Amino acid sequence: MNIQLWSHTLNDILKLIQGMLGEENIRNEFKKREIPHFQVDLIFYHDEKYKLAEIKKQEPFEPPPFMGHGLPIWQIDARLLFYARTGVEPVGAGHSQQVH
């Protein structure tokens, strides 16, 4: 497998940071105004339906109630409510950082 470790310029990184800060500002404003929201990692179209994906690239953890990559309960509840209202299914994808 050919793995490219780093191909981004400083300008690319600065643009990414600027975008992340802009998103954070909007989330903070929504929180201040008590507007329900959650951030989706990826929206994709599969089997003739749109789906929401939550991507976790980290080592699994083992706190209660289960072993896994996990989401806080409020994030699970937000996605399930979105699914109930829209029919857009939330899915999860975990990827361990361990090299096998």
Backbone as a ProteinNet text record, in pm:
[ID]
protein_1_A
[PRIMARY]
MNIQLWSHTLNDILKLIQGMLGEENIRNEFKKREIPHFQVDLIFYHDEKYKLAEIKKQEPFEPPPFMGHGLPIWQIDARLLFYARTGVEPVGAGHSQQVH
[TERTIARY]
85	0	89.1	60	133.4	63.1	127.9	68.5	140.7	64.4	121.3	105	213.4	206.6	167	215.4	183.9	199.6	93.3	104.7	44.2	7.6	-59	41.8	13.2	97.3	48.9	128.1	89.5	-38.6	-51.8	-171.9	-295	-282.6	-393.4	-436	-337.7	-365	-432.4	-386.2	-446.5	-591.8	-620.8	-758.5	-845.5	-792.2	-865.4	-896.8	-797.7	-817.3	-919	-912.3	-1007.7	-1150.4	-1168.7	-1300	-1348.8	-1259.4	-1296.7	-1337.3	-1266	-1300.2	-1435.2	-1463.7	-1593.4	-1706.3	-1687.2	-1787.7	-1808.1	-1698.1	-1707.8	-1787.2	-1765	-1839.8	-1990.1	-2028.3	-2170.4	-2227.2	-2153.9	-2202.2	-2219.8	-2125.1	-2136.6	-2258.7	-2285.9	-2403.1	-2531.8	-2537.1	-2654.9	-2674.4	-2564.7	-2573.7	-2626.9	-2573.9	-2617.5	-2766.6	-2814.7	-2956.3	-3043.4	-2979.5	-3048.9	-3115.7	-3044.3	-3090.6	-3030.8	-3115.3	-3062.2	-2981.2	-2869.4	-2783.4	-2688.9	-2634.8	-2524.1	-2446.7	-2322.1	-2235.6	-2216.2	-2236.2	-2222.5	-2084.4	-2019.5	-1888.9	-1901.6	-2005.9	-2018	-2163.4	-2212.4	-2343.5	-2315.8	-2373.1	-2348.8	-2477.2	-2474.6	-2590	-2555.6	-2635.8	-2610.3	-2743.2	-2757.8	-2882.6	-3003.6	-2986.2	-3092.8	-3147.5	-3060.3	-3098.1	-2976.9	-3005.1	-2900.1	-2882.9	-2758.4	-2726.7	-2627.6	-2633.2	-2537.9	-2432.9	-2306.8	-2200.6	-2124	-2094.7	-2007.3	-1879.7	-1767.8	-1640.6	-1555.1	-1503.7	-1413.4	-1282.9	-1174.3	-1042.3	-961.4	-977.8	-911.5	-909.8	-833	-831.1	-964.7	-1016.7	-1138.9	-1113.8	-1219.1	-1208.1	-1304.3	-1287.1	-1365.6	-1444.4	-1491.8	-1571.6	-1711.5	-1784.4	-1924.4	-1996.1	-2096.3	-2162.3	-2109.6	-2014.1	-1969.8	-1829.9	-1766.5	-1637.9	-1665.1	-1592.7	-1611.5	-1552.7	-1586.7	-1538.9	-1632.3	-1758.7	-1857.8	-1886.8	-2006.7	-2053.2	-2119.7	-2115	-2192.4	-2341.7	-2415.3	-2557.9	-2632.4	-2598.5	-2672.2	-2654.7	-2537.1	-2515.7	-2596.5	-2605.6	-2688.2	-2833.9	-2881	-3020.2	-3050.2	-2957.3	-2978.4	-2990.3	-2908	-2914.1	-3041.3	-3081.9	-3205.2	-3327.2	-3329	-3439	-3440.3	-3323.1	-3313.2	-3367	-3330.4	-3378	-3530.5	-3584.3	-3729.5	-3802.4	-3743.7	-3808.9	-3787.2	-3675.7	-3641.6	-3632.1	-3610.8	-3588	-3445.5	-3358.1	-3217.8	-3144.3	-3096	-3039.1	-2899.1	-2875.6	-2739.3	-2663.7	-2539.8	-2454.8	-2321.8	-2251.8	-2122.2	-2014	-1895.1	-1779.8	-1661.3	-1603	-1486.2	-1363.6	-1251.5	-1125.5	-1019.4	-964.5	-859	-731.4	-656	-529.2	-416.4	-446.1	-343.2	-305.2	-179.3	-133.2	-132.9	-202.8	-214.2	-124.5
-118.2	0	123.9	217.6	342.1	446.2	491.5	590.1	722.2	825.7	959.3	1026.8	1057.3	1108.4	1254.9	1336.4	1478.5	1544.5	1607.6	1675.3	1814.4	1861.7	1991.1	2102.6	2216.5	2333.1	2407.1	2498.9	2581.5	2658.6	2706	2778.1	2688.7	2560.5	2464.9	2449.9	2438.9	2420.2	2543.7	2661.5	2785.5	2797.9	2758.6	2760.8	2663.9	2547	2448.6	2503.7	2564.2	2622.3	2735	2819.3	2929.1	2873.3	2767.9	2705.1	2645.7	2580.6	2521.1	2629.6	2740.2	2849.9	2910.9	2923.4	2974.1	2881.8	2750.6	2653.9	2663.1	2678	2690	2815.1	2925.5	3048.6	3027.6	2958.7	2933.1	2840.7	2734.7	2643.4	2718.3	2805.4	2882.5	2974.5	3035.4	3122.4	3041.1	2923.8	2836.9	2796.2	2761.8	2722	2837.5	2957	3075.4	3100.4	3079.4	3101.8	2978.5	2872.2	2747.1	2686	2691.7	2630.8	2490	2387.4	2250.1	2229.7	2162.1	2136.7	2021.5	1963.2	1868.7	1870.5	1831.1	1835.3	1693.1	1677.6	1548.3	1540.9	1426	1410.3	1393	1322.7	1292.6	1261.8	1313.6	1276.6	1205.2	1085.5	1011.3	947	906	845.9	701.1	608	464.8	390.6	292.2	215	305.7	408.8	503.2	581.2	601.8	681.3	761.6	881.1	957.5	904.7	911.2	866.5	964	972	1052.3	958.6	994	909.6	983.5	911.8	959.2	876.8	942.5	874.2	891.4	780.6	784.3	716.9	790.7	733.9	750.6	653.1	656.4	515.8	496.7	366.8	344.6	222.2	193.1	214.8	250.1	264.2	166.1	144.3	43.5	97.1	221.6	265.4	205.2	201.9	160.5	256.6	218.6	87.5	-15.1	17.2	-78.9	-44.4	-141.4	-114.4	-59	40.7	95.2	233.2	300.7	436.8	536.6	508	580.5	723.6	765.2	902.9	937.7	1063.4	1103.6	1080.2	1050.8	1020.5	1133.1	1259.7	1369.2	1364.8	1320.6	1311.7	1196.3	1087.3	975	1018.1	1082.2	1128.9	1226.1	1316.6	1414.2	1344.5	1244.7	1173.3	1089.4	1026.9	947.8	1036.6	1154	1248	1294.3	1324.3	1362.7	1251.2	1127.6	1012.3	1001	1016.9	1007.4	1115.3	1232.3	1344.7	1343.3	1285.5	1296.9	1162.9	1055.1	926.2	908.7	1007	996.4	920.3	801.9	708.3	750	751.4	774	641.1	643.7	525.2	565.2	469.7	496.3	416.6	469.7	397.6	424.2	320.3	333.9	279	339.6	294	305	191.7	190.2	248.5	318	372.9	271.2	154.6	52.2	2.9	-28	-87	-237.8	-308.5	-455.1	-523.3
0	0	0	-88.5	-96.9	-10.2	95.9	187.2	170.4	137	124.8	259.9	325.9	461.7	468.8	378.3	388.6	253.3	204.6	75.4	78.7	196.9	208.5	232.3	172.7	193.7	318	365.4	478.9	446.9	323.9	282.7	291.8	252.1	263.6	409.5	497.1	639.7	697.6	659.9	708.4	662.2	538.2	488.8	567.4	598.6	677.7	816.8	879.7	1013.5	1007.6	906.2	891.2	879.9	801.6	788.9	919.8	992.8	1121.4	1221.9	1222.7	1313.4	1277.5	1147.9	1104.5	1149	1134.8	1179.9	1330.9	1404.4	1550.1	1589.8	1519.5	1548.4	1530.5	1422.6	1397.5	1504.5	1538.4	1644.4	1776	1810.3	1934.5	1932	1817.3	1804.9	1818.5	1755.2	1769.3	1914.8	1982	2122.9	2207.2	2183.2	2257.8	2238.2	2115.6	2084.6	2110.9	2163.5	2194.2	2070.7	1958.3	1833.7	1826.4	1827	1820.4	1691.7	1705.8	1591.1	1622	1518	1531.1	1400.9	1407.8	1290.3	1238	1109.7	1043.6	979.5	990.9	926.7	775.9	732.3	590.4	557.1	445.6	391.9	260.6	243.9	121.4	70.4	-54.4	-120.5	-152	-97.4	-116.5	-114.6	-202.4	-212.3	-230.3	-312.9	-346.7	-226.7	-127.1	-9.7	37.7	89.3	156.5	298.5	347.7	482.8	546.2	679.1	755.6	812.3	801.2	855.5	963.7	1068.9	1175.4	1164.8	1141.2	1120.7	1245.4	1296.3	1411.7	1372.8	1382.5	1355.9	1483.1	1568.9	1699.4	1755.1	1857.8	1923.7	1993.7	1989.1	2065.2	2214.6	2285.6	2430.2	2495.4	2624.9	2692.8	2811.7	2809.5	2922.8	2914.5	3024.1	3011.2	2917.4	2844.1	2852.6	2754.3	2667.1	2566.3	2519.5	2455.3	2391.3	2252.3	2213.3	2079.3	2068.1	1960	1936.8	2001.1	2002.1	2079.3	2040.9	2077.5	2065.9	2197.5	2238.1	2355	2328.4	2432.7	2420.3	2348.9	2376.6	2312	2160.3	2112.7	1968.1	1907.2	1979.3	1933.6	1928.1	2035	2039.2	1925	1895.2	1787.5	1652.6	1629.7	1502.3	1490.2	1600	1596.9	1576.2	1636.4	1614.5	1468.6	1414.4	1273.5	1184.5	1214.6	1138	1146.4	1266.2	1284.2	1204.7	1195.2	1126	974.8	929.4	787.3	713.8	787.3	724.3	672.8	697.7	657.7	768.2	730.4	827.7	873.3	1005.8	1055.3	1059.7	1017.1	1024	1086	1140.6	1201	1131.4	1134.1	1080.5	1171.5	1220.7	1306.1	1237.2	1263.7	1204.1	1310.4	1349.1	1450	1390.5	1472.8	1426.2	1436.8	1493.8	1503.5	1364.7	1347.3	1222.5	1242.2	1154.3	1165.9	1065.4
[MASK]
++++++++++++++++++++++++++++++++++++++++++++++++++++++++++++++++++++++++++++++++++++++++++++++++++++

